[in-house]
Amino acid sequence: MKAAPDTVKQDLERYVGFGIKASGGAGDNACGAWLEAELSHQGFKIHHQRFSVPYFTTSRAELILNSHAAPLIPQGIVVQTGASGVAGRMIRIDPTLPVDESLSGTIALIDLPYSRWVSALQQPIHDSVRAAIARGARAAVIITNGPTQKAVALNTDGTKPMFDVPVGVLAPDQALPFLEGAMHGASASLFLTGEGGRRDAFNFVGHLDRGQSQWIIVSTPRSGWFTCAAERGPGVAIWLALARWAPTAFHGYNLAFICNSAHEYEYLGADQAIRDIAPKPEATAVWLALGASIAARDWQSLIPPLLPLPSADPQRYLVVSPNVKKLAMRAFAGQPGIESPYTTERFTAGELTPIHKAGYKPVAGFFGAHRFLHTQEDDERCIVVEPTHQAIKGCQRFLQSVIART
């Protein structure tokens, strides 16, 4: 007998195949259209929400020192250098130390400590760049030291530029010549040019309104800086699996499956969805938010190069309302990282933060930072199928147990 196709594997591959998922771009829009069609096929009625997001199409993004030229990721919302670039003496900035000297006319190299970096709003990044600008730096370059030594695109404010000078991100594995140059007071040239502005993106919600008093909400973002294979792919695949399962699992409830764009602009799309298209907190039985890196591949890293494993990166988190923590522990038992949920009394992160702040409860939200998060290398190699299946089963058990209590 021919084996049944693995729908989850197909969904993961389909998501990856849409390519770059920058908000409002071709990949993001095509992915959204696919997910809409899948929900329509399950009987959901689709409602759209359009809103404005930033975009930037790069013409040139590089740092040049003599014969060394390294590509940069322009930090959004992008402040451009102009075609002639910005030239200046380089100076290394250690975020753990105060900036107490004049940086007039310089290019500041923000040499971050080791971490899995995610956002320009993180204090070591935000404060160091702001301090360098305040001391007169003409531009800044952020070196995102982390587990892959690759350049990490940083989430940012979606309404206005965070910094008023050009800022780019440099891969650690490209940084050595520039750090050595900074030690000797060498000058470099920075180029950030392209076409930028704002364009439309869209959220949507699939409603299955049965005239009941309470809604079950499941949400996932779909957008990101690059392909976002393991950042977003597992969340999308789990969301689809739950949308195919929930209509027959919960006859006494209305269902709302929300899919939003503009995640990389500090959850701009989630904020819009909560405000305008989500059911109200008082009419919601539970909200499950499927965030980043739910089931991304883990890698062995003691001896270079990184070696792939069939298991999930355990640097993934599950945060839930206090009254459903025990249910979550049972539902996700044996799944590293998410088997030990935290409560919203301790902290929230990702898109769970605005959901919790809006008053929804009980809630549950996943988020994490796998090794290749926000890098151009987050591609099909980072996908791992079996842990995605396990996470789907855990989500099903969790939702069933929460609803059984109500």
N, C-alpha and C positions, 0 to 999 in steps of 0.2 A: 504493500500500500504506500502511495506517495505521501510523504510527510506534509502536514499543513504548513503553510508559510508562516514565518515568524513576523507577525504584524509590527511588533515593537522594533525589531531590527529594521524593517522596511521604513518605519516612521523616522527612525534616527537617520538613516541614510538619505531619506527624502529631505529632511531638515538641512543636513549638511550640504546637499546638492544645490540649495538656493544661494550659496556663496556668502558674500559680505552682507551682513544684516544691519548696516547703519540705518538709523531711524529715518523713515520716509524714502529710503532708496529702493532700487529695483528688487534686491533680495528680500528686504523686509516686507515690501508690498506683496510680492509673489507668495511669500510664506504665509502672510495673513490671508490671502485669497484661498490658498490651499486649506488652511485650518477652518475657514468659514465654510467651505464646501463640505468638509468632513462633518462638521456639526449639523449643517443643513440636512445631510443624508441621515442623521440620527433623529431628525424631527425637531431640532431646535430652531426657533425664530431668531434671526440675526438683527441686531441693532448696532449701527455704526456711531462712532464719535471721532470727529476730525479736529486736529489742533496743530499748532505751529511748533516746529522743532528747528534747531540749528543744523547746518550741514557745512562741510568743507571738502572740496575736491582738490587734492594736492597737485601742484605743478612741480615744485621743488621744495625739498625738506632735507637739509643736510648741514653738518658742521664740518668745516674744512680747516686743517692745520697743516701748512706746507703741502706735502704729498699725501697726507691722510685725509680721506673724506668718508664720513660715516652718515648713514641715513638716520633721520629722526622721525618720530611720530609727533605731528603738530598737536600741541595741547589746546583742546577746545575750551571755550569758544575762541577760535584762533585770532590772534593779533599778528598780522603779517609784517614782514621786514621790508617789503618792497624789493624790486628786482636787484638792487645793488647790495642787498643784505645789510647785516649789522656786523661791524668789526670791532674788536676790542681785546684787551688783555684778559686772559682767562684766570680765574681764581677759584680754587676749590673751597666749597662750603661744607662743613661738617654740621649736620642738623642737631647734633648733641651739644654743640658749643654756641655761645652767643656770637652774633655778628657785631663787632665793635670797632670796625675800621671802615674807612671810606672805600666804596666800591665804584666810585665815579668812572663811567666809561667802560666798565668791564662786562664780560660775559661770565656769569656765575655758574659754576658747575656744582649742582646740589648732589652730593655723593651720599645717597641714602644708606642707612644701615640695612642689613639683610632682613627681608620680610616678604610676605606674599602681598604685594601692594595692589590696591584696588581703585582708590579715589584720590583726586587732588585735594579733596577736603580733609584727608587725614592730616592730623596736626603736624607731623614732621615735614610734610611736603608743603602744605599751605603756609605755615609760619616761616619756613626757611625761604621760600620764594618771596613772600611779602617783605621779610627782613632785608633780603638782598636788594630788592627794588627800592626800599626806603633808604638804603645806603648808597643808591646811585647806579646800580647795575642797569645796563642797557638792554639786557636779555638774560634769560636763564635756561639752563639745560639740566634736566633731572635724570640722574642715573639710577634706574630702578633695580638695584641689587636684589636678586631673588633666586629661587630654586632652579631656574632654567638659564639664567644669564642672558635672557632676551628682553627686548624693550616691552614694557607693560603700558598699554593705553590706560589712561586714568579717567574715571568718571568725573563729571564736572557739572557745574551749574548750567541749566538749560535756558536761562533767561538773559544773562549778560556775561561778558568775559570776566573770569576770576582775577586776571592779572592784566595790567595795562601796558606791559611790554611783551615782545615775542617770547614764547616759552615752548620748548620742545623736549621730547623724551628720547634718551640715548640708551641703547642696549649696553649692559655691563661688559659683554664680550667684545664691544667696539670701543670701550672707554679708555683703555690704558694709554694710548698715545696722547690723549688730551689731558689726562691727569698728570702725566709726566711733563707735558708742556706747561701746565699750570704751575708746577713746582719751580719752573725756570722763568716764569713771567712771560711766556710766549703769547702771541696774539693769534686769534682765530677769526673766522668769518662764519656767521650763521645766516642761513637762507630758509625762510618759510614763506612760500608764495602759493597762490592758487585762487580758486573761486569759492567764495563763501556767502552765506546768507541764511535765509530761512525757507522752509518748504513744509508742505502738509505731511503729516503722518496720521495713522488712525489706530484707535482701539476698537474692539468690538466685544459684544456680549451675546452669547447664545442663550436664549431663555426657553425653558420648558415650563410654562405657566399652567399649572393644573388647578388653579383657583384655591390652593391651600394657603394657610396663614403664614407658613415659614418656608424660608429658602435655604438651600445648601449652595454655597458659593465655592467654586474652585477657580483659581486664577494662575496665570503664568505670563511672564514677559517673553517676547520672542526676539527682541532687537539686541544689538551689541556692536562693538567696534569692528569686529572682523567676522570670521565664519562662525565662531562661538559654538563649535561642535559639542564639546562636553560642558561648556558653561550653560547653554540654553537647551541643547538637544534632549537630554534626559527629562527635563521639566516639561518640554513640549510633548514628548512621547508618553509620559505618565498622564498628562492632562488629557490627551486624546484617548488613552486607554480608559480613564475614568469616565469620560464623556460617553463612551460606547457601553459602559457597564452600568452607570448610575441610573438611567431611565427605568430599568427593570428592578434595580436594587432598592429604590426608595419611592414607592408608589404614593406615599402620603406627603410628599414634599415637592415644592417647586425647585427647579434647578437653574442656576446661573453659572455659566462657564465664561470667564472673562479672559481675554487675551489682549495684552497691551504692548505698545511700542514705547520708545523713548526711555527705556530703562537706564541707559548709559548717561542720561542727563539727570542724575540723582533722582530717579523714580518719577520723572515728570509725567509719564504716561499713567502710572499707578495713581498719582494724585488726581489726575483728570478723571479716571475711571471711578474712583471712590466718590468724587464730588457729584458726578452726573449720571452714571449708568449702572452703578451697583445697587442692589436692593439695600434698604435702610437697615441699620444695626438692629433695631427692635423687631424686624421681621426676618432675621437671619438666625438659623439654628447652629451653623458652624461655617467658618471660612477657612479653607485650606489653600495656602499660598505656596506655589511650587517655584522656588528660586534657583539660584546658581549652583552648579556643581553637585547636584543631588547624587549622581552616579557616574562620576568621571573616573577614568583609568588612573590607577596608582602606578608608581614607577620606583624601581630601586635606584638609589643615587649614591651609595657609598663609594663605588668605584665607577668613574666615568667610562663611557657615556651613560645617560639614563637608559634603564632597561625596563621594558613594559611588563606589567603584571596583569593577570586577568581579574584582579579584585578592584574595589572602589577605593579612591583616595579617602582616607578617614577624616580629612580636614573639611568635614561637612557638618552642619549643625541643624538641629531641630529645636525650635522654641515653641512652646505651647502655653495656653492659659493654665494657671495652677490646678484648676479642678479637673483637667483631663490629662495630667502628666502620667498617672499610673496607666491609663488606657494607652497612651503613646508608647510607654516603655514596653508593654506587652505586645503591641502591634508591630514594633520595629526591633524586637529582641533578636540579637545575633547579627545585626547590620552595623558594622563599625562606624562610630561617629554619631549616627542618629539613634543608636540604641540607648543613649544616655541624654534624653532631652533636657533642656533648660526651660525655665519658666519666664513669662513676660515680666514678672516681678524683678527678675535679675537683669535682663537686657532684652532688646530686640535689635534686629538689623535687617538690611535689605528692604523689600517692599512690605514685609510684615510691620515695620515701624509705622508708616502712615495708616495701615489697616487697624492696628492696635490703638493708635492715637485717636482714630475716628470713633472708637467705642464698640467695635465688633468683639463679641465673645460668645462662646469659646473660639479661639483661633489656633492655628498651627501653621508654622512657616519654616521652610527649608532655605538655607543659604550656605555658601562655602566658597573656598578659593582653591581650586585644584592647581596643580603646578604650572600649567600653561594658560591659566586664566588671563584674559585680556591681551594675549599675545597673538601674533599672526600664525603661530604654530598650533593653535587650538583647532586642529582639523580632525579628520576621520580616525587618525591614530589614537586620539584621546577618548574615543567611544568604547564603552564596554557594555555588552548587552545583558548578561545575566544579572548583574547588580541592579540594572534598570527594572528587570522583571521582579526582583525581590522588593524593590521600593514600591512598585505598583501594588503588590500583594499587601505590603505594610499599610499603604494608604487606604486600601479597601477595608482592611481590618479596623483601622483607626476610625474611619467614617462610620462604619457599621456600629462600632462600640459606642461612639458618641451619640448617634441617633437612638440607639437602644436605651440610653439613659434618659432621653428627653420625654 
